[in-house]
């Protein structure tokens, strides 16, 4: 089962809350460890100070008997009721033993009487319940007798543990509280920040084939969304243009097919209206066959254009001699040209690299178009040359001047500048569209121009790159 998509605002809010949680947690952990070190250091120095104080007191006494007679004096100097203080002769039992919890002594290195007690003299221990302890042992000299005793002291870090526990609880409360507050604030801020995006989505939801003119307001969009809005508007421009072309193409196709279909229906109805001879039936069938072949050519051309638009044609190229190709095409269209008293002139050299069948079809469509619309009794000139940019084929014919806006539409599908029909091949208004598609498949270009002295020029440019 597919899970529902999570809201973008929720994702951003959760991410932001996670970041705040990590940052606050790191800060709290750093402060916790700093506090732990500070409390431990303070407790260590207090323990060291206490032992050094005991050393000074013992130095002022005369005998050990005086020390034994005053045990309460030292008990009151403990930092905590759970702390440990012991006085003993070396290797003997303590004669003063304050150890409320009867904790066993760890192996200690006793600091000699001639050395001060430092942090490196302390021993880390742990009580049965896991509370940390600090132990230290040091020798002390008593008064004038010079007798040496050992002082063993320990501090149970119960108070420090309580302070750290309370501090840790506050850290967790602050982390959770900060995460919740950040989550709520981030969701609120993100929701407001995404309002322009929701507005864009609402406007996009109203776009339909009948309402493709709607555009997003790029100027009022946030800077981060202006690129998206501009790209969306550009996409709508392409969709609108493509949809308009599709509508026009459908209308042109329907108009183009209506004539042969109407002819087929009309001739068939007339023929079926009365009894006909075999010859008459044969004539009707031959006429219908011509119209069906015309429809088949239109369908074939439309299929070719559709495949070319989607890049489904594979191009296998070979080297072709330009002059040979032009001479072959002129020979093929010589009969059609003679009907209008049109002659061909060829001036070509060099070679081009292209698909032979497609190349001949493209040049042939341009040549037959030139023959169809050239002024009767004129010359159609075909030239070809090769330069650094590639190979170019130019077909020129004399005819009426063509306006610039009409030149730009010559390669549109089903467009004909002259309403007159002809029986020549590719007379459906798709010939030049096929030329442009073939040149696009080759990576080249097709263009049309009209000179002031009445020459109509069609130029086909083939690139030198074979890849």
DRENDO-1510 file (C-alpha; in Angstrom, 1 decimal, always signed):
<recs>
REC; n; res; u; v; w
REC; 1; UNK; +0.0; +0.0; +0.0 .
REC; 2; UNK; +1.4; +3.3; -1.0 .
REC; 3; UNK; +2.0; +5.8; +1.8 .
REC; 4; UNK; +0.5; +9.3; +1.4 .
REC; 5; UNK; +3.0; +12.0; +0.6 .
REC; 6; UNK; +4.1; +14.1; +3.5 .
REC; 7; UNK; +3.5; +17.8; +3.4 .
REC; 8; UNK; +6.5; +19.9; +2.4 .
REC; 9; UNK; +5.8; +22.2; +5.4 .
REC; 10; UNK; +5.9; +19.3; +7.7 .
REC; 11; UNK; +9.2; +18.0; +6.2 .
REC; 12; UNK; +10.8; +21.4; +6.6 .
REC; 13; UNK; +9.5; +21.8; +10.1 .
REC; 14; UNK; +10.7; +18.4; +11.2 .
REC; 15; UNK; +14.1; +19.0; +9.6 .
REC; 16; UNK; +14.4; +22.3; +11.4 .
REC; 17; UNK; +13.2; +20.9; +14.7 .
REC; 18; UNK; +15.8; +18.1; +14.3 .
REC; 19; UNK; +18.5; +20.6; +13.6 .
REC; 20; UNK; +17.5; +22.7; +16.7 .
REC; 21; UNK; +17.4; +19.5; +18.8 .
REC; 22; UNK; +20.9; +18.5; +17.7 .
REC; 23; UNK; +22.3; +22.0; +18.2 .
REC; 24; UNK; +20.7; +22.5; +21.6 .
REC; 25; UNK; +21.6; +18.9; +22.6 .
REC; 26; UNK; +25.3; +19.5; +21.7 .
REC; 27; UNK; +25.4; +22.8; +23.6 .
REC; 28; UNK; +23.7; +21.1; +26.6 .
REC; 29; UNK; +26.1; +18.2; +26.5 .
REC; 30; UNK; +29.1; +20.5; +26.2 .
REC; 31; UNK; +27.9; +22.5; +29.2 .
REC; 32; UNK; +27.1; +19.3; +31.1 .
REC; 33; UNK; +30.6; +18.0; +30.6 .
REC; 34; UNK; +32.1; +21.3; +31.5 .
REC; 35; UNK; +30.1; +21.5; +34.7 .
REC; 36; UNK; +31.1; +17.9; +35.5 .
REC; 37; UNK; +34.7; +18.8; +35.1 .
REC; 38; UNK; +34.3; +21.9; +37.2 .
REC; 39; UNK; +32.6; +20.1; +40.0 .
REC; 40; UNK; +35.1; +17.3; +39.9 .
REC; 41; UNK; +38.0; +19.7; +39.9 .
REC; 42; UNK; +36.6; +21.7; +42.8 .
REC; 43; UNK; +35.9; +18.5; +44.8 .
REC; 44; UNK; +39.5; +17.3; +44.1 .
REC; 45; UNK; +41.0; +20.6; +45.3 .
REC; 46; UNK; +38.8; +20.6; +48.4 .
REC; 47; UNK; +39.9; +17.1; +49.2 .
REC; 48; UNK; +43.6; +18.0; +48.7 .
REC; 49; UNK; +43.1; +21.2; +50.8 .
REC; 50; UNK; +41.5; +19.1; +53.6 .
REC; 51; UNK; +44.5; +16.7; +53.7 .
REC; 52; UNK; +47.0; +19.5; +53.7 .
REC; 53; UNK; +45.1; +21.1; +56.5 .
REC; 54; UNK; +45.2; +17.9; +58.4 .
REC; 55; UNK; +49.0; +17.8; +57.8 .
REC; 56; UNK; +49.3; +21.3; +59.3 .
REC; 57; UNK; +47.2; +20.4; +62.4 .
REC; 58; UNK; +49.2; +17.3; +63.0 .
REC; 59; UNK; +52.4; +19.2; +62.8 .
REC; 60; UNK; +51.2; +21.4; +65.6 .
REC; 61; UNK; +50.5; +18.5; +67.9 .
REC; 62; UNK; +53.1; +17.0; +70.3 .
REC; 63; UNK; +52.2; +13.4; +70.3 .
REC; 64; UNK; +49.8; +10.9; +68.7 .
REC; 65; UNK; +48.0; +10.6; +72.0 .
REC; 66; UNK; +46.7; +14.1; +71.6 .
REC; 67; UNK; +45.4; +13.2; +68.2 .
REC; 68; UNK; +43.7; +10.1; +69.5 .
REC; 69; UNK; +42.1; +12.2; +72.3 .
REC; 70; UNK; +40.5; +14.6; +69.9 .
REC; 71; UNK; +38.8; +12.6; +67.1 .
REC; 72; UNK; +35.7; +14.8; +66.9 .
REC; 73; UNK; +37.9; +17.7; +65.8 .
REC; 74; UNK; +38.7; +15.9; +62.6 .
REC; 75; UNK; +35.2; +14.5; +62.0 .
REC; 76; UNK; +33.8; +18.0; +61.9 .
REC; 77; UNK; +36.2; +18.9; +59.1 .
REC; 78; UNK; +34.7; +16.4; +56.7 .
REC; 79; UNK; +33.0; +17.9; +53.6 .
REC; 80; UNK; +30.1; +15.4; +53.7 .
REC; 81; UNK; +28.6; +12.9; +56.1 .
REC; 82; UNK; +29.5; +10.1; +53.8 .
REC; 83; UNK; +33.2; +11.2; +53.4 .
REC; 84; UNK; +36.0; +9.1; +54.8 .
REC; 85; UNK; +38.9; +10.1; +57.0 .
REC; 86; UNK; +41.4; +7.7; +58.6 .
REC; 87; UNK; +44.6; +8.1; +60.6 .
REC; 88; UNK; +46.9; +5.2; +61.0 .
REC; 89; UNK; +50.5; +4.2; +61.6 .
REC; 90; UNK; +52.2; +2.6; +58.7 .
REC; 91; UNK; +51.0; -1.0; +58.5 .
REC; 92; UNK; +48.7; -0.8; +61.5 .
REC; 93; UNK; +44.9; -0.4; +61.9 .
REC; 94; UNK; +43.5; +3.1; +61.9 .
REC; 95; UNK; +43.4; +4.7; +65.3 .
REC; 96; UNK; +40.9; +7.2; +63.9 .
REC; 97; UNK; +38.4; +5.7; +61.5 .
REC; 98; UNK; +35.5; +7.7; +60.1 .
REC; 99; UNK; +34.0; +5.4; +57.4 .
REC; 100; UNK; +30.2; +5.5; +57.7 .
REC; 101; UNK; +29.6; +3.1; +54.9 .
REC; 102; UNK; +32.6; +0.8; +55.7 .
REC; 103; UNK; +34.0; +1.1; +52.3 .
REC; 104; UNK; +37.1; -1.0; +51.5 .
REC; 105; UNK; +40.3; +0.9; +50.9 .
REC; 106; UNK; +41.6; +0.9; +47.3 .
REC; 107; UNK; +45.3; +0.4; +46.6 .
REC; 108; UNK; +46.8; +3.8; +47.3 .
REC; 109; UNK; +50.2; +5.3; +46.7 .
REC; 110; UNK; +50.9; +7.2; +49.9 .
REC; 111; UNK; +52.4; +10.6; +49.3 .
REC; 112; UNK; +55.6; +11.0; +51.3 .
REC; 113; UNK; +55.7; +13.6; +54.0 .
REC; 114; UNK; +58.3; +15.6; +52.0 .
REC; 115; UNK; +56.0; +16.0; +49.0 .
REC; 116; UNK; +52.9; +18.1; +48.6 .
REC; 117; UNK; +49.6; +16.4; +47.6 .
REC; 118; UNK; +48.7; +17.0; +43.9 .
REC; 119; UNK; +45.9; +16.0; +41.5 .
REC; 120; UNK; +48.0; +13.2; +40.2 .
REC; 121; UNK; +48.0; +11.7; +43.7 .
REC; 122; UNK; +44.2; +11.1; +43.7 .
REC; 123; UNK; +42.6; +7.8; +43.0 .
REC; 124; UNK; +39.3; +7.4; +41.2 .
REC; 125; UNK; +36.9; +5.0; +42.7 .
REC; 126; UNK; +33.2; +4.1; +42.6 .
REC; 127; UNK; +30.8; +3.3; +45.4 .
REC; 128; UNK; +28.5; +0.3; +45.2 .
REC; 129; UNK; +25.6; +2.4; +43.8 .
REC; 130; UNK; +27.8; +3.8; +41.1 .
REC; 131; UNK; +28.5; +7.2; +42.7 .
REC; 132; UNK; +32.1; +8.4; +42.0 .
REC; 133; UNK; +34.6; +8.7; +44.8 .
REC; 134; UNK; +38.0; +10.3; +45.1 .
REC; 135; UNK; +40.7; +8.8; +47.4 .
REC; 136; UNK; +44.0; +10.2; +48.6 .
REC; 137; UNK; +46.7; +9.0; +51.0 .
REC; 138; UNK; +49.5; +11.1; +52.4 .
REC; 139; UNK; +52.0; +11.0; +55.2 .
REC; 140; UNK; +52.1; +13.6; +58.0 .
REC; 141; UNK; +54.7; +14.3; +60.7 .
REC; 142; UNK; +53.5; +15.0; +64.3 .
REC; 143; UNK; +55.0; +17.9; +66.2 .
REC; 144; UNK; +58.3; +17.6; +68.0 .
REC; 145; UNK; +58.1; +13.8; +68.3 .
REC; 146; UNK; +58.6; +13.5; +64.6 .
REC; 147; UNK; +56.5; +10.4; +64.4 .
REC; 148; UNK; +54.9; +9.8; +60.9 .
REC; 149; UNK; +51.3; +8.8; +60.4 .
REC; 150; UNK; +49.3; +8.2; +57.3 .
REC; 151; UNK; +46.2; +10.2; +56.4 .
REC; 152; UNK; +43.7; +8.5; +54.2 .
REC; 153; UNK; +40.7; +10.6; +53.0 .
REC; 154; UNK; +37.9; +10.1; +50.5 .
REC; 155; UNK; +35.2; +12.3; +49.2 .
REC; 156; UNK; +31.9; +10.7; +47.9 .
REC; 157; UNK; +30.6; +12.9; +45.1 .
REC; 158; UNK; +26.9; +12.6; +46.2 .
REC; 159; UNK; +26.1; +16.3; +46.0 .
REC; 160; UNK; +27.9; +16.7; +42.7 .
REC; 161; UNK; +25.9; +13.7; +41.3 .
REC; 162; UNK; +22.6; +15.4; +42.4 .
REC; 163; UNK; +23.7; +18.6; +40.8 .
REC; 164; UNK; +24.6; +16.9; +37.6 .
REC; 165; UNK; +21.4; +14.8; +37.6 .
REC; 166; UNK; +19.3; +18.0; +38.0 .
REC; 167; UNK; +21.3; +19.7; +35.3 .
REC; 168; UNK; +20.9; +16.7; +32.9 .
REC; 169; UNK; +17.2; +16.8; +33.5 .
REC; 170; UNK; +17.1; +20.5; +32.6 .
REC; 171; UNK; +19.1; +19.8; +29.5 .
REC; 172; UNK; +16.6; +17.3; +28.3 .
REC; 173; UNK; +13.7; +19.6; +29.1 .
REC; 174; UNK; +15.3; +22.4; +27.2 .
REC; 175; UNK; +16.1; +20.1; +24.2 .
REC; 176; UNK; +12.6; +18.8; +24.0 .
REC; 177; UNK; +11.1; +22.2; +24.6 .
REC; 178; UNK; +13.3; +23.9; +22.0 .
REC; 179; UNK; +12.5; +21.1; +19.5 .
REC; 180; UNK; +8.7; +21.5; +20.0 .
REC; 181; UNK; +8.9; +25.3; +19.8 .
REC; 182; UNK; +11.1; +25.1; +16.7 .
REC; 183; UNK; +8.7; +22.6; +15.2 .
REC; 184; UNK; +5.7; +24.9; +15.7 .
REC; 185; UNK; +7.5; +28.0; +14.6 .
REC; 186; UNK; +9.1; +26.3; +11.6 .
REC; 187; UNK; +5.7; +24.9; +10.5 .
REC; 188; UNK; +4.1; +28.3; +10.8 .
REC; 189; UNK; +6.9; +30.1; +9.0 .
REC; 190; UNK; +7.1; +27.5; +6.3 .
REC; 191; UNK; +3.3; +27.5; +5.8 .
REC; 192; UNK; +3.4; +31.2; +5.3 .
REC; 193; UNK; +6.4; +31.0; +3.1 .
REC; 194; UNK; +4.7; +28.4; +0.8 .
REC; 195; UNK; +1.7; +30.6; +0.3 .
REC; 196; UNK; +3.0; +31.9; -3.1 .
REC; 197; UNK; +3.6; +28.3; -4.2 .
REC; 198; UNK; +0.1; +27.4; -3.2 .
REC; 199; UNK; -1.2; +30.4; -5.2 .
REC; 200; UNK; +0.8; +29.2; -8.2 .
REC; 201; UNK; -0.7; +25.7; -7.8 .
REC; 202; UNK; -4.2; +27.1; -7.6 .
REC; 203; UNK; -3.7; +29.1; -10.7 .
REC; 204; UNK; -2.2; +26.1; -12.5 .
REC; 205; UNK; -5.2; +24.0; -11.5 .
REC; 206; UNK; -7.4; +26.3; -13.6 .
REC; 207; UNK; -5.4; +25.7; -16.7 .
REC; 208; UNK; -7.2; +23.6; -19.3 .
REC; 209; UNK; -7.2; +23.1; -23.1 .
REC; 210; UNK; -9.7; +25.9; -23.3 .
REC; 211; UNK; -7.8; +28.2; -21.0 .
REC; 212; UNK; -4.1; +28.0; -21.9 .
REC; 213; UNK; -3.6; +31.7; -21.9 .
REC; 214; UNK; -3.2; +31.9; -18.1 .
REC; 215; UNK; +0.3; +32.8; -16.9 .
REC; 216; UNK; +1.9; +33.1; -13.5 .
REC; 217; UNK; +3.0; +36.5; -12.3 .
REC; 218; UNK; +6.8; +36.2; -12.3 .
REC; 219; UNK; +7.4; +39.8; -11.0 .
REC; 220; UNK; +5.4; +39.2; -7.8 .
REC; 221; UNK; +6.8; +35.7; -7.1 .
REC; 222; UNK; +9.6; +35.4; -4.5 .
REC; 223; UNK; +13.1; +35.4; -5.9 .
REC; 224; UNK; +13.4; +31.6; -5.3 .
REC; 225; UNK; +10.2; +30.9; -7.3 .
REC; 226; UNK; +10.7; +33.3; -10.1 .
REC; 227; UNK; +12.8; +30.8; -12.1 .
REC; 228; UNK; +10.1; +28.2; -11.6 .
REC; 229; UNK; +7.4; +30.6; -12.6 .
REC; 230; UNK; +9.3; +31.6; -15.7 .
REC; 231; UNK; +9.9; +28.0; -16.7 .
REC; 232; UNK; +6.2; +27.2; -16.1 .
REC; 233; UNK; +5.1; +30.1; -18.3 .
REC; 234; UNK; +7.5; +29.0; -21.0 .
REC; 235; UNK; +6.1; +25.5; -20.8 .
REC; 236; UNK; +2.6; +26.9; -21.1 .
REC; 237; UNK; +3.7; +28.9; -24.1 .
REC; 238; UNK; +5.0; +25.7; -25.8 .
REC; 239; UNK; +1.8; +23.8; -24.8 .
REC; 240; UNK; -0.4; +26.6; -26.2 .
REC; 241; UNK; +1.6; +26.8; -29.4 .
REC; 242; UNK; +1.6; +23.0; -29.8 .
REC; 243; UNK; -2.1; +22.8; -29.0 .
REC; 244; UNK; -2.9; +25.5; -31.6 .
REC; 245; UNK; -0.7; +23.7; -34.1 .
REC; 246; UNK; -2.5; +20.5; -33.3 .
REC; 247; UNK; -5.9; +22.1; -33.8 .
REC; 248; UNK; -4.7; +23.6; -37.1 .
REC; 249; UNK; -3.2; +20.4; -38.2 .
REC; 250; UNK; -6.4; +18.5; -37.4 .
REC; 251; UNK; -8.4; +21.0; -39.3 .
REC; 252; UNK; -6.0; +21.0; -42.3 .
REC; 253; UNK; -5.9; +17.2; -42.3 .
REC; 254; UNK; -9.7; +17.0; -42.2 .
REC; 255; UNK; -9.9; +19.5; -45.1 .
REC; 256; UNK; -7.3; +17.7; -47.1 .
REC; 257; UNK; -9.0; +14.3; -46.7 .
REC; 258; UNK; -12.4; +15.6; -47.3 .
REC; 259; UNK; -11.8; +16.2; -51.0 .
REC; 260; UNK; -10.7; +12.7; -52.0 .
REC; 261; UNK; -13.2; +11.1; -49.7 .
REC; 262; UNK; -16.0; +13.3; -51.2 .
REC; 263; UNK; -14.9; +12.3; -54.7 .
REC; 264; UNK; -15.0; +8.6; -53.7 .
REC; 265; UNK; -18.4; +8.9; -52.2 .
REC; 266; UNK; -19.8; +11.0; -55.1 .
REC; 267; UNK; -18.5; +8.8; -57.9 .
REC; 268; UNK; -19.6; +5.7; -56.0 .
REC; 269; UNK; -23.1; +7.0; -55.5 .
REC; 270; UNK; -23.5; +8.1; -59.1 .
REC; 271; UNK; -22.2; +4.8; -60.3 .
REC; 272; UNK; -24.6; +2.9; -58.1 .
REC; 273; UNK; -27.6; +5.0; -59.2 .
REC; 274; UNK; -27.9; +3.2; -62.6 .
REC; 275; UNK; -26.8; +0.0; -64.2 .
REC; 276; UNK; -23.3; +0.5; -65.7 .
REC; 277; UNK; -21.2; -1.4; -68.2 .
REC; 278; UNK; -18.0; -3.2; -67.3 .
REC; 279; UNK; -16.0; -0.4; -68.8 .
REC; 280; UNK; -17.8; +2.2; -66.8 .
REC; 281; UNK; -17.3; +0.3; -63.6 .
REC; 282; UNK; -13.6; -0.1; -64.4 .
REC; 283; UNK; -13.2; +3.6; -65.0 .
REC; 284; UNK; -14.9; +4.4; -61.7 .
REC; 285; UNK; -12.6; +1.9; -59.9 .
REC; 286; UNK; -9.5; +3.4; -61.5 .
REC; 287; UNK; -10.6; +6.8; -60.5 .
REC; 288; UNK; -11.3; +5.6; -56.9 .
REC; 289; UNK; -7.9; +3.9; -56.9 .
REC; 290; UNK; -6.2; +7.2; -57.7 .
REC; 291; UNK; -8.0; +9.0; -54.8 .
REC; 292; UNK; -7.2; +6.1; -52.5 .
REC; 293; UNK; -3.5; +6.3; -53.5 .
REC; 294; UNK; -3.6; +10.0; -52.8 .
REC; 295; UNK; -5.1; +9.3; -49.3 .
REC; 296; UNK; -2.4; +6.7; -48.7 .
REC; 297; UNK; +0.4; +9.2; -49.7 .
REC; 298; UNK; -1.1; +11.7; -47.2 .
REC; 299; UNK; -1.1; +9.1; -44.5 .
REC; 300; UNK; +2.4; +8.0; -45.3 .
REC; 301; UNK; +3.7; +11.6; -45.2 .
REC; 302; UNK; +1.9; +12.3; -41.9 .
REC; 303; UNK; +3.4; +9.2; -40.4 .
REC; 304; UNK; +6.9; +10.2; -41.5 .
REC; 305; UNK; +6.5; +13.7; -40.0 .
REC; 306; UNK; +5.2; +12.2; -36.8 .
REC; 307; UNK; +8.2; +9.9; -36.5 .
REC; 308; UNK; +10.6; +12.7; -37.4 .
REC; 309; UNK; +9.1; +14.9; -34.7 .
REC; 310; UNK; +9.8; +12.2; -32.1 .
REC; 311; UNK; +13.2; +11.3; -33.4 .
REC; 312; UNK; +12.2; +7.8; -34.3 .
REC; 313; UNK; +14.0; +7.7; -37.6 .
REC; 314; UNK; +17.4; +6.1; -37.8 .
REC; 315; UNK; +19.8; +7.8; -40.2 .
REC; 316; UNK; +22.3; +5.7; -42.1 .
REC; 317; UNK; +24.6; +8.1; -44.1 .
REC; 318; UNK; +26.8; +7.7; -47.1 .
REC; 319; UNK; +28.9; +9.9; -49.3 .
REC; 320; UNK; +26.9; +11.2; -52.3 .
REC; 321; UNK; +28.2; +13.1; -55.4 .
REC; 322; UNK; +26.2; +16.4; -55.5 .
REC; 323; UNK; +26.3; +16.7; -59.3 .
REC; 324; UNK; +25.3; +13.1; -60.0 .
REC; 325; UNK; +22.3; +13.4; -57.6 .
REC; 326; UNK; +21.1; +16.7; -59.2 .
REC; 327; UNK; +21.4; +15.3; -62.7 .
REC; 328; UNK; +19.5; +12.2; -61.7 .
REC; 329; UNK; +16.6; +14.2; -60.3 .
REC; 330; UNK; +16.5; +16.5; -63.3 .
REC; 331; UNK; +16.2; +13.5; -65.6 .
REC; 332; UNK; +13.4; +12.1; -63.4 .
REC; 333; UNK; +11.4; +15.4; -63.5 .
REC; 334; UNK; +12.2; +16.2; -67.1 .
REC; 335; UNK; +8.8; +15.1; -68.4 .
REC; 336; UNK; +6.9; +17.2; -65.9 .
REC; 337; UNK; +9.1; +20.2; -66.6 .
REC; 338; UNK; +8.6; +19.9; -70.4 .
REC; 339; UNK; +4.8; +20.2; -70.0 .
REC; 340; UNK; +5.4; +23.8; -68.7 .
REC; 341; UNK; +8.4; +24.4; -71.1 .
REC; 342; UNK; +10.8; +24.7; -68.1 .
REC; 343; UNK; +14.4; +23.7; -68.4 .
REC; 344; UNK; +17.1; +22.9; -65.9 .
REC; 345; UNK; +20.5; +24.3; -65.4 .
REC; 346; UNK; +23.0; +22.5; -63.1 .
REC; 347; UNK; +26.2; +24.0; -61.5 .
REC; 348; UNK; +27.5; +21.7; -58.8 .
REC; 349; UNK; +30.6; +20.1; -57.5 .
REC; 350; UNK; +31.8; +18.2; -54.4 .
REC; 351; UNK; +30.1; +15.6; -52.3 .
REC; 352; UNK; +27.8; +15.5; -49.2 .
REC; 353; UNK; +27.2; +12.9; -46.5 .
REC; 354; UNK; +23.6; +12.0; -46.0 .
REC; 355; UNK; +21.0; +9.3; -46.2 .
REC; 356; UNK; +20.6; +8.6; -49.9 .
REC; 357; UNK; +16.8; +8.0; -50.0 .
REC; 358; UNK; +16.0; +10.9; -47.7 .
REC; 359; UNK; +18.4; +13.3; -49.4 .
REC; 360; UNK; +16.9; +12.5; -52.8 .
REC; 361; UNK; +13.4; +12.9; -51.4 .
REC; 362; UNK; +14.2; +16.3; -49.9 .
REC; 363; UNK; +15.8; +17.7; -53.0 .
REC; 364; UNK; +13.1; +16.2; -55.2 .
REC; 365; UNK; +10.4; +17.9; -53.2 .
REC; 366; UNK; +12.1; +21.2; -53.6 .
REC; 367; UNK; +12.6; +20.7; -57.3 .
REC; 368; UNK; +9.0; +19.6; -58.0 .
REC; 369; UNK; +7.8; +22.6; -55.9 .
REC; 370; UNK; +10.0; +24.9; -58.1 .
REC; 371; UNK; +8.6; +23.4; -61.3 .
REC; 372; UNK; +5.0; +23.7; -60.1 .
REC; 373; UNK; +5.2; +27.4; -59.2 .
REC; 374; UNK; +7.8; +28.6; -61.6 .
REC; 375; UNK; +6.7; +30.9; -64.4 .
REC; 376; UNK; +6.1; +28.9; -67.6 .
REC; 377; UNK; +9.0; +28.9; -70.1 .
REC; 378; UNK; +11.7; +29.9; -67.5 .
REC; 379; UNK; +14.7; +28.1; -66.1 .
REC; 380; UNK; +15.1; +26.3; -62.8 .
REC; 381; UNK; +18.7; +26.5; -61.6 .
REC; 382; UNK; +20.2; +23.9; -59.3 .
REC; 383; UNK; +23.6; +24.5; -57.7 .
REC; 384; UNK; +25.6; +22.7; -55.1 .
REC; 385; UNK; +28.9; +23.5; -53.3 .
REC; 386; UNK; +30.9; +22.5; -50.3 .
REC; 387; UNK; +32.5; +24.9; -47.8 .
REC; 388; UNK; +33.8; +24.8; -44.2 .
REC; 389; UNK; +30.3; +24.6; -42.8 .
REC; 390; UNK; +29.2; +21.7; -45.0 .
REC; 391; UNK; +27.4; +21.0; -48.2 .
REC; 392; UNK; +24.6; +23.3; -49.6 .
REC; 393; UNK; +22.0; +22.6; -52.3 .
REC; 394; UNK; +20.3; +25.7; -53.8 .
REC; 395; UNK; +17.3; +25.5; -56.1 .
REC; 396; UNK; +16.2; +28.7; -57.8 .
REC; 397; UNK; +13.1; +29.4; -60.0 .
REC; 398; UNK; +11.4; +32.5; -61.4 .
REC; 399; UNK; +8.0; +33.3; -60.1 .
REC; 400; UNK; +5.8; +36.0; -58.4 .
REC; 401; UNK; +7.4; +37.8; -55.4 .
REC; 402; UNK; +6.6; +36.2; -52.1 .
REC; 403; UNK; +6.1; +38.3; -49.0 .
REC; 404; UNK; +8.3; +37.7; -46.0 .
REC; 405; UNK; +5.5; +36.5; -43.8 .
REC; 406; UNK; +4.5; +34.0; -46.5 .
REC; 407; UNK; +8.1; +32.8; -46.8 .
REC; 408; UNK; +8.1; +32.0; -43.1 .
REC; 409; UNK; +5.1; +29.7; -43.6 .
REC; 410; UNK; +6.2; +27.8; -46.7 .
REC; 411; UNK; +7.5; +24.9; -44.5 .
REC; 412; UNK; +4.2; +24.7; -42.5 .
REC; 413; UNK; +2.2; +21.5; -43.0 .
REC; 414; UNK; -0.7; +21.8; -45.5 .
REC; 415; UNK; +0.3; +25.3; -46.4 .
REC; 416; UNK; +0.2; +26.3; -50.1 .
REC; 417; UNK; +0.9; +29.8; -51.3 .
REC; 418; UNK; -1.1; +29.1; -54.5 .
REC; 419; UNK; -4.6; +27.7; -54.2 .
REC; 420; UNK; -4.2; +26.1; -57.6 .
REC; 421; UNK; -4.1; +22.3; -57.5 .
REC; 422; UNK; -1.7; +20.2; -59.6 .
REC; 423; UNK; -1.4; +16.5; -60.3 .
REC; 424; UNK; +2.3; +16.4; -59.4 .
REC; 425; UNK; +3.6; +14.3; -56.6 .
REC; 426; UNK; +3.6; +15.8; -53.1 .
REC; 427; UNK; +0.8; +18.1; -54.0 .
REC; 428; UNK; -0.9; +17.8; -50.6 .
REC; 429; UNK; +0.9; +20.7; -49.0 .
REC; 430; UNK; +3.3; +18.4; -47.0 .
REC; 431; UNK; +6.2; +18.4; -49.4 .
REC; 432; UNK; +8.2; +21.3; -47.9 .
REC; 433; UNK; +7.3; +20.1; -44.4 .
REC; 434; UNK; +8.9; +16.8; -45.2 .
REC; 435; UNK; +12.0; +18.6; -46.5 .
REC; 436; UNK; +12.4; +20.5; -43.3 .
REC; 437; UNK; +11.9; +17.3; -41.2 .
REC; 438; UNK; +14.5; +15.4; -43.3 .
REC; 439; UNK; +17.0; +18.3; -42.9 .
REC; 440; UNK; +16.3; +18.4; -39.1 .
REC; 441; UNK; +17.0; +14.6; -38.9 .
REC; 442; UNK; +20.4; +15.3; -40.6 .
REC; 443; UNK; +21.2; +18.1; -38.3 .
REC; 444; UNK; +21.0; +20.6; -41.1 .
REC; 445; UNK; +18.5; +23.3; -42.1 .
REC; 446; UNK; +16.2; +24.3; -44.9 .
REC; 447; UNK; +15.4; +28.0; -45.8 .
REC; 448; UNK; +13.6; +30.0; -48.4 .
REC; 449; UNK; +14.3; +33.5; -49.7 .
REC; 450; UNK; +13.0; +35.8; -52.4 .
REC; 451; UNK; +15.2; +38.2; -54.3 .
REC; 452; UNK; +14.0; +41.5; -55.7 .
REC; 453; UNK; +14.5; +40.4; -59.3 .
REC; 454; UNK; +12.0; +37.6; -58.9 .
REC; 455; UNK; +14.2; +34.5; -58.0 .
REC; 456; UNK; +12.8; +32.2; -55.4 .
REC; 457; UNK; +15.6; +30.4; -53.6 .
REC; 458; UNK; +15.4; +27.2; -51.5 .
REC; 459; UNK; +18.7; +26.3; -49.7 .
REC; 460; UNK; +19.3; +22.9; -48.1 .
REC; 461; UNK; +22.4; +22.9; -45.8 .
REC; 462; UNK; +23.9; +19.5; -44.8 .
REC; 463; UNK; +26.5; +19.5; -42.0 .
REC; 464; UNK; +29.9; +18.0; -42.5 .
REC; 465; UNK; +29.7; +15.9; -39.2 .
REC; 466; UNK; +28.6; +12.3; -39.9 .
REC; 467; UNK; +27.9; +11.4; -36.3 .
</recs>
